Amino acid sequence: MTYKPGEYWQQRLSTHFDLRGVGHISFDQRYNQYLYDLKLSRLEHLVKKHNICLEGKSICDIGCGTGVFVDYYYKKRVRQVIGLDIAPVSIQHLRGLFPTFNFCVVDVSKEPIRHVDKVDVVNAFDIFYHITENDLFEYALNNTSGILKAGGIAFMTDVFGRKDSSPARHVRFRGWQTWNKALAKNNLHVLDIAPIYYLMNRVFAPPFLLNKISQLLYRLDRALSERSLSNGMNIKLLLARKE
């Protein structure tokens, strides 16, 4: 079956407008809550490590989904959040939840981001590896760079491994060689890469069993992240600055 991103995410979020809809499809709500706690923890880690002041800043959240990161930035007292998503159901919900922010239906891999001032921060968690075609990936990264102010920063996730891989029809992880070339082309300088998961986000046993032990896996992942160990072929968070 051909992967059609707009239809795919609209259907998922219409069925589950919760963390199951935007998270790992194999796991339950509690497991996905732990996954998002780990994402937010690593984001906060890099914000503090690099002394990034978010208060009063403008943010573009690409793939705003159910608003997890919109809420994070709202609590940081940012000036503005511009939320972009490919699924209309996401935009409809978030306009009601955050009426002072701006939300638009945009496919950043196929269309320019219009009528938006340049921002201080781009937040793009779990976006680029869901863009499976390489030309669309390059277009989306160019869009990301284009909306950033000079000196602005971007948070982006992928495995950043040795080579490209595609474990599912809606996923294409890109290796570091691909990323490094694309980032340089778009004047994005890497400041840091931090592992997000270690044991979690992997289907190494039947999902029903992993759901039962999700709290244990979460605690182990938190402990491992505090030691800053490599997480191999699992998801990482990249921080880049626009030159």
RANORBEL-V741347 format. One record per helix or strand of 3 or more residues. SS is the DSSP state (A for helix, B for strand). FROM is the first residue (numbers start at 0). TO is the last residue. If there is no record, write none. Layout:
BEGIN
ss->SS from->FROM to->TO
ss->SS from->FROM to->TO
END
This chain:
BEGIN
ss->A from->4 to->14
ss->A from->18 to->21
ss->A from->28 to->48
ss->B from->57 to->61
ss->A from->67 to->74
ss->B from->79 to->84
ss->A from->87 to->96
ss->B from->101 to->104
ss->B from->118 to->123
ss->A from->127 to->129
ss->A from->133 to->146
ss->B from->147 to->157
ss->B from->164 to->167
ss->B from->170 to->172
ss->A from->175 to->184
ss->B from->187 to->194
ss->A from->206 to->211
ss->A from->213 to->225
ss->B from->235 to->241
END
